[in-house]
Amino acid sequence: MALPEPTGRRSSRRERALWTTLTAIAIGLVLIVAIAPTLLAQSNSDSDRALEVFENVFRFVRDNYVDEVDADVLLRGALRGLFESLDDPYSAYLDVQDMRGLTDTTTGQFGGVGMYISKQRTDPNDERSGFVEIVAPIEDTPAYRAGIRAGDLIVALRDEGADEFTSTQGLSIDEVVDRLRGTPGTRVTIRIRRGERAEFPVTLERAIIQVPTTRHAMVDDQIAFLRIIQFTPRTVEAVTTAIREFEAAGYRSMIIDLRTNPGGLLDAVIDVADLFFSGGTIVGTAGRVPQENRRFDARPGITVDREIQVVVLINEGSASAAEILAGALQDRGRAYLIGETTFGKGSVQQVRRIANGGFRLTMSRYYLPSGRYIDQVGVSPDLPVQTPQLTDEQSESYAALLNTERIRSWVAGTPDPSPADIDRLIDAIRADGYDVPDRWIRIRVRDEINRANNVQPVFDLEFDQVVGEAIRLLRSGPLPIGR
């Protein structure tokens, strides 16, 4: 991803050939170690033999390849192959730029398009696997405003000025991240696959991506609304501030919106969950290494009174730390979950530095207070609420409409449209052959008006059916928790 570019096509091919050779060796060594017998002495012996084979081949290639080769290049290629052989999208070798990117996403800002992504597992029997999946777009970013959704696949991408798309099947997750990031104001085009068949290009202009954390407001004089966008070092402070304001307003119930929350820091979600519990398990981790088997308990004392009813909103873009909070609240009977089953990212990675780079390795998996694991399973809602979806054909038509920026231009010329004005716009769009339901056009018009006026509503009472259902539940009496 960020290795030095070789000079000339011949050097590029040679380097790739070397990487392929060392990758194959590394994969072979991993398999040798993986099938080692249970006897410790024999296991150590097999590992020693594997390392000896690797060292001998490494030295032979370094000393005898037709052209002189840098030992660091050989090592980095072998390390990449070693982690790829694990078939784990969350474990990877990281170069200098990758390590810097990890810091950017949790503590600062960066130039990009604003979405969290994950590499699909590759199934040799399925040619449609191995692409990059969008976990969630980041709120108020180019990807979010373009209508990118959790669950979309990036099947290919093209840099500004390039003639052809590059498939993401042959790219690592870090290589895709590197291609999506860049100088604000430049553009990248991604080819999206949505559903079974719909594929369409979306051109995104990179911008400075600010890492957000929370937003909050009162729905009425009793219902509070808290949206947790991501878990960062600042999240618990922001949540505590929101709760104090809710208390001052006399709230009796709370909606916590975790939709499209991609997760974040484990310490942050534990601190937030601790506000709702006095003692007891919040989450645990289990791994092969004894020190990875840990349990995280709430401290004595509680911030959110047990009498406060809580509804949590989740969807397929709720991942990792968001799933921990939702699952802990559900398991311990503290909240009622509505929406869609979450993403299912329940593994724990450690990042280690080596030389000028590092690596990220899955060390354990999360389990919830009930003992259930969420990795590749997710957290299911108590009440499923499916938001309206576009068909494959409608998705493609909607993406084509957005790429024209027609609605944005119309709003610029009609900044305060009447319902009749919007009806005429919809008729004109339909007349031009766009097969998009009225609801989606009205939402886009509303969003463009808000953007033009720098208005960012905390919740949507007009079109968001999940929020509407949460409000209905809280107004209708005690929540059906434990019934």
C-alpha positions in Angstrom: 0.0 0.0 0.0 2.6 2.5 0.9 5.8 0.6 0.1 8.3 2.5 -2.1 7.2 2.5 -5.7 9.7 0.5 -7.9 11.2 2.2 -10.9 10.0 0.8 -14.2 7.5 -1.9 -15.1 10.2 -4.6 -14.9 11.1 -3.8 -11.3 7.4 -3.7 -10.4 6.9 -7.2 -11.9 10.0 -8.5 -10.2 8.9 -7.1 -6.8 5.5 -8.7 -7.2 7.1 -12.0 -8.1 9.3 -11.8 -5.0 6.3 -11.0 -2.8 4.4 -13.9 -4.4 7.3 -16.2 -3.6 7.7 -15.1 -0.1 3.9 -15.0 0.5 3.7 -18.7 -0.6 6.6 -19.5 1.7 4.9 -17.7 4.6 1.6 -19.3 4.0 3.3 -22.7 4.0 5.0 -21.9 7.3 1.8 -20.9 8.9 0.1 -24.1 7.8 3.0 -26.1 9.2 2.7 -24.4 12.5 -1.1 -24.7 12.5 -1.1 -28.5 12.1 1.6 -29.1 14.7 0.8 -32.0 17.2 -0.3 -31.2 20.7 2.9 -32.2 22.4 4.8 -29.1 23.4 8.3 -30.4 22.6 7.2 -31.5 19.1 5.4 -28.3 18.6 8.5 -26.3 19.4 10.6 -28.6 17.2 8.2 -28.1 14.2 8.2 -24.3 14.7 12.0 -24.3 14.8 12.2 -26.3 11.6 9.7 -24.0 9.9 11.7 -20.9 10.9 14.8 -22.7 9.7 13.2 -23.4 6.3 12.1 -19.8 6.0 15.5 -18.4 6.9 17.2 -20.7 4.4 14.8 -19.8 1.6 15.0 -16.1 2.5 18.8 -16.1 2.3 18.8 -18.1 -0.9 16.4 -15.7 -2.7 18.2 -12.6 -1.4 21.6 -13.9 -2.5 20.7 -15.7 -5.8 17.8 -13.8 -7.4 18.8 -12.6 -10.8 18.7 -8.9 -9.6 19.9 -7.5 -6.3 16.9 -7.2 -4.0 16.4 -5.3 -0.7 16.0 -7.6 2.3 13.4 -5.3 3.8 11.3 -5.6 0.6 11.4 -9.4 0.9 10.5 -9.3 4.6 7.6 -6.9 4.1 6.2 -9.1 1.3 6.5 -12.2 3.5 4.8 -10.5 6.4 1.9 -9.4 4.2 1.4 -12.9 3.0 1.6 -14.3 6.5 -1.3 -12.2 7.7 -3.3 -12.7 4.6 -3.1 -16.5 5.1 -5.1 -16.1 8.4 -8.2 -15.2 6.2 -9.1 -12.6 8.9 -10.0 -9.2 7.5 -9.0 -7.5 10.8 -5.5 -8.9 11.0 -2.9 -7.3 8.7 0.7 -6.1 8.3 0.8 -2.3 8.6 3.4 0.0 7.0 4.3 3.5 8.2 1.3 5.1 6.5 -1.1 2.5 7.8 0.1 3.0 11.4 -0.4 6.8 11.0 -3.9 6.2 9.6 -5.0 4.3 12.7 -4.1 7.3 14.8 -6.0 9.6 12.4 -9.3 7.8 12.7 -9.4 7.9 16.5 -7.8 11.1 17.6 -7.8 13.6 14.8 -8.9 14.4 11.2 -7.9 13.3 7.8 -8.6 13.9 4.1 -11.0 11.2 2.8 -14.6 10.4 1.9 -15.9 9.4 5.3 -16.8 5.7 5.7 -15.7 2.7 7.7 -15.0 -0.4 5.6 -14.2 -4.1 6.1 -12.7 -6.7 3.8 -15.0 -9.6 2.9 -13.7 -13.1 3.4 -12.7 -14.7 0.1 -14.7 -17.8 -0.8 -12.9 -19.7 -3.7 -16.3 -21.1 -4.7 -17.9 -17.7 -4.9 -16.5 -15.2 -7.5 -18.7 -12.5 -5.9 -16.8 -12.6 -2.6 -13.6 -10.9 -1.4 -14.7 -7.3 -2.0 -14.8 -4.4 0.4 -17.9 -4.0 2.5 -19.1 -0.6 3.9 -19.6 -1.0 7.7 -21.0 2.6 8.0 -20.7 6.0 6.5 -19.5 8.7 8.8 -22.2 11.3 9.5 -22.1 14.5 7.5 -19.3 13.4 5.2 -19.1 13.1 1.4 -20.0 9.3 1.6 -22.9 10.0 3.9 -24.3 12.8 1.8 -24.0 10.7 -1.4 -26.4 8.1 0.1 -23.8 5.4 0.7 -25.3 2.8 3.0 -24.0 0.1 5.4 -23.8 -3.2 3.6 -22.9 -1.7 0.3 -20.0 -3.3 -1.4 -17.1 -1.4 -3.1 -16.3 -3.7 -6.0 -14.0 -1.3 -7.8 -12.5 2.2 -7.6 -11.0 4.7 -9.9 -8.8 7.6 -9.1 -9.4 11.0 -10.6 -8.0 11.1 -14.1 -7.6 7.4 -14.4 -9.2 5.6 -17.3 -10.1 2.2 -15.7 -11.5 0.9 -12.5 -9.4 -1.3 -10.2 -11.2 -4.3 -8.6 -11.1 -4.4 -4.8 -10.9 -8.1 -4.8 -7.1 -8.0 -5.3 -6.5 -5.2 -2.8 -6.0 -5.4 0.9 -8.2 -3.4 3.2 -5.3 -1.0 3.9 -4.7 -0.5 0.2 -8.3 0.4 -0.3 -8.2 2.9 2.6 -5.1 4.4 1.1 -6.8 4.8 -2.3 -9.9 6.5 -0.7 -7.9 9.0 1.3 -6.2 11.9 -0.3 -6.0 15.6 -0.6 -9.3 17.4 0.1 -10.9 18.7 -3.1 -9.7 15.7 -5.2 -12.1 13.0 -6.4 -12.4 9.3 -6.4 -15.1 7.2 -8.1 -16.2 4.0 -6.5 -18.4 1.3 -8.1 -21.1 0.2 -5.6 -22.9 -3.1 -5.5 -26.2 -2.9 -3.7 -28.4 -5.9 -3.3 -27.9 -8.9 -5.6 -27.5 -7.1 -9.0 -27.5 -3.3 -8.8 -24.1 -1.8 -9.6 -23.5 1.9 -10.1 -20.6 4.4 -9.9 -20.5 7.1 -7.2 -18.0 10.0 -7.5 -17.0 11.4 -4.2 -15.0 14.6 -3.5 -12.6 14.2 -0.6 -12.9 16.5 2.3 -11.4 17.0 5.8 -13.1 14.3 7.8 -13.7 15.3 11.4 -14.2 12.4 13.8 -17.5 13.0 15.6 -18.8 11.5 18.8 -22.3 12.4 20.0 -25.4 14.6 19.5 -28.4 15.0 21.7 -31.7 16.8 22.2 -35.1 16.5 23.9 -37.9 15.0 21.7 -40.5 16.4 24.1 -40.7 17.3 27.7 -40.1 13.6 28.8 -38.3 11.8 26.0 -34.6 12.4 25.5 -32.6 11.5 22.3 -28.9 10.6 22.4 -27.1 9.7 19.2 -23.7 8.1 19.8 -21.8 8.4 16.5 -18.6 6.8 17.5 -16.7 5.7 20.7 -13.7 7.9 21.2 -11.8 9.2 24.3 -14.3 12.1 24.4 -17.5 10.0 24.2 -18.1 9.3 27.9 -17.7 13.0 28.7 -20.1 14.0 26.0 -22.7 11.4 27.1 -22.4 12.5 30.7 -23.0 16.1 29.7 -26.1 15.1 27.7 -27.5 13.1 30.6 -27.1 16.0 33.0 -29.0 18.2 30.5 -31.7 15.5 30.2 -32.0 15.5 34.0 -32.4 19.2 34.1 -35.2 19.0 31.5 -37.0 16.3 33.6 -36.7 13.4 31.2 -38.4 10.1 32.0 -37.2 8.0 29.1 -34.3 7.9 26.6 -33.7 6.8 23.0 -30.1 5.9 22.3 -29.4 5.8 18.6 -26.5 3.5 17.7 -27.3 3.1 14.0 -24.3 3.2 11.6 -22.0 3.5 14.7 -18.9 1.6 13.6 -17.6 1.2 17.1 -14.3 2.6 18.4 -12.4 2.3 21.7 -13.2 -0.5 24.2 -12.4 1.7 27.2 -14.9 4.3 25.9 -17.8 1.9 25.5 -17.1 0.4 28.9 -17.2 3.8 30.5 -20.5 4.7 28.8 -22.1 1.4 29.7 -20.9 1.9 33.3 -23.4 4.9 33.5 -26.3 2.5 33.3 -25.1 -0.3 35.7 -23.9 -0.6 39.3 -21.6 -3.6 39.3 -21.9 -6.7 37.1 -20.4 -7.7 33.8 -20.4 -5.3 30.8 -18.4 -7.4 28.4 -15.7 -10.1 28.4 -13.0 -11.2 26.0 -11.9 -14.8 25.4 -8.8 -15.9 23.5 -6.2 -18.7 23.2 -3.6 -16.7 25.2 -4.6 -16.7 28.9 -4.0 -13.0 29.4 -6.6 -12.3 26.7 -9.3 -13.8 28.9 -10.7 -10.8 30.7 -13.9 -9.5 32.1 -14.9 -5.9 32.5 -17.4 -5.1 35.3 -19.3 -1.9 36.1 -18.3 0.1 39.1 -20.6 0.6 42.0 -23.0 3.5 41.6 -25.3 4.5 38.7 -25.8 7.6 36.7 -29.0 6.8 34.7 -31.7 5.9 37.2 -33.3 2.4 36.7 -36.7 4.2 36.4 -35.6 5.8 33.1 -36.9 3.6 30.3 -34.4 3.1 27.4 -34.9 2.2 23.8 -31.8 1.5 21.7 -31.9 1.8 17.9 -29.6 -0.5 15.9 -29.0 -1.5 12.3 -26.5 -3.5 10.2 -24.1 -0.5 10.5 -23.9 -0.9 14.3 -20.6 -2.6 14.9 -18.0 -3.5 17.5 -18.2 -1.2 20.5 -21.8 -0.2 19.5 -22.7 -3.9 19.6 -21.2 -4.2 23.1 -23.3 -1.4 24.5 -26.5 -2.6 22.8 -25.9 -6.2 23.8 -25.0 -5.4 27.4 -28.1 -3.2 27.9 -30.2 -5.9 26.3 -28.7 -8.9 28.2 -29.2 -7.2 31.6 -32.7 -6.1 30.9 -31.8 -2.4 30.9 -33.0 -1.5 27.4 -35.3 -2.5 24.6 -33.7 -2.9 21.2 -35.5 -2.1 17.9 -34.3 -1.9 14.3 -32.1 -4.5 12.5 -29.5 -7.1 13.4 -26.1 -5.5 13.9 -22.9 -6.0 11.8 -21.3 -8.8 13.9 -17.8 -7.4 14.5 -17.0 -9.1 17.8 -13.2 -9.6 17.6 -10.5 -7.8 19.5 -7.2 -6.7 17.8 -3.9 -5.6 19.2 -1.6 -3.3 17.3 2.1 -3.9 17.7 5.0 -1.9 16.2 7.8 -3.5 14.4 10.7 -1.5 12.9 9.1 1.3 10.8 5.7 -0.4 10.6 3.6 -2.8 12.7 0.8 -5.3 12.5 -2.8 -5.7 13.7 -3.7 -9.2 15.0 -7.0 -10.6 16.3 -6.2 -11.9 19.8 -9.7 -12.6 21.3 -13.5 -12.3 20.8 -16.0 -10.4 22.8 -18.8 -12.1 24.8 -21.8 -10.3 26.3 -23.0 -10.6 30.0 -25.2 -13.6 29.0 -22.1 -15.4 27.6 -23.2 -15.1 23.9 -20.6 -14.2 21.3 -21.4 -11.6 18.6 -18.6 -12.1 16.1 -20.2 -12.8 12.6 -23.6 -13.1 14.4 -24.4 -9.6 15.6 -27.0 -8.5 18.1 -30.7 -9.1 17.2 -33.3 -6.5 18.1 -36.2 -7.2 20.4 -38.5 -5.6 17.9 -37.4 -5.8 14.2 -38.2 -2.7 12.3 -37.2 -2.7 8.6 -36.7 0.7 7.0 -38.1 1.1 3.5 -35.6 -0.1 0.9 -35.1 0.6 -2.8 -35.1 -2.2 -5.4 -31.9 -2.8 -7.3 -33.2 -0.9 -10.3 -34.4 2.0 -8.1 -31.0 2.1 -6.3 -29.2 2.4 -9.6 -31.6 5.1 -10.8 -31.3 7.0 -7.5 -27.5 6.9 -7.7 -27.6 8.3 -11.2 -29.9 11.1 -10.1 -27.6 12.0 -7.2 -24.6 12.1 -9.5 -26.3 14.8 -11.6 -26.5 17.0 -8.5 -29.9 18.0 -9.9 -31.7 18.3 -6.6 -28.9 20.3 -5.1 -29.0 22.8 -8.0 -32.8 23.0 -7.7 -32.7 23.7 -4.0 -30.1 26.4 -4.6 -32.6 28.1 -7.0 -35.6 27.4 -4.8 -34.3 27.8 -1.2 -37.8 27.8 0.4 -39.9 25.5 -1.7 -43.6 24.9 -1.1 -45.1 21.4 -1.1 -46.4 22.2 -4.6 -42.9 23.1 -5.7 -41.6 19.8 -4.5 -44.5 18.0 -6.2 -43.5 19.6 -9.5 -39.9 18.7 -9.1 -40.8 15.0 -8.5 -43.0 15.0 -11.6 -40.1 16.5 -13.7 -37.7 13.9 -12.3 -40.1 11.1 -13.2 -40.6 12.5 -16.6 -36.9 12.3 -17.2 -37.0 8.6 -16.6 -35.7 8.3 -13.0 -37.5 5.5 -11.2 -37.2 6.8 -7.6 -40.0 6.8 -5.0 -41.4 10.1 -3.9 -40.2 9.5 -0.3 -36.5 9.4 -1.3 -36.7 12.6 -3.4 -38.5 14.4 -0.5 -35.8 13.3 2.0 -33.1 14.5 -0.4 -34.7 17.9 -0.8 -35.1 18.2 2.9 -31.5 17.3 3.5 -30.3 19.7 0.9 -32.3 22.6 2.4 -30.8 21.8 5.8 -27.3 21.6 4.3 -27.8 25.0 2.6 -29.0 26.5 5.9 -26.3 24.8 8.0 -29.0 23.0 9.9 -28.2 19.5 11.4 -31.3 18.0 13.0 -30.5 15.5 15.8 -33.4 13.3 14.8 -36.0 12.9 12.0 -39.6 12.8 13.0 -40.9 13.1 9.5 -39.3 10.1 7.6 -37.5 8.0 10.2 -39.8 5.1 11.0 -37.5 3.6 13.6 -37.5 6.8 15.6 -41.2 7.0 15.2 -41.7 3.5 16.6 -39.4 4.2 19.5 -41.4 7.2 20.5 -44.6 5.3 20.1 -43.3 2.5 22.5 -42.2 5.0 25.1 -45.5 6.8 25.1 -47.6 3.7 25.2 -46.4 2.5 28.7 -43.8 0.3 30.3 -41.5 -1.4 27.8 -42.0 -5.1 27.3 -38.6 -6.0 28.7 -38.4 -9.5 30.1 -42.0 -10.4 29.1 
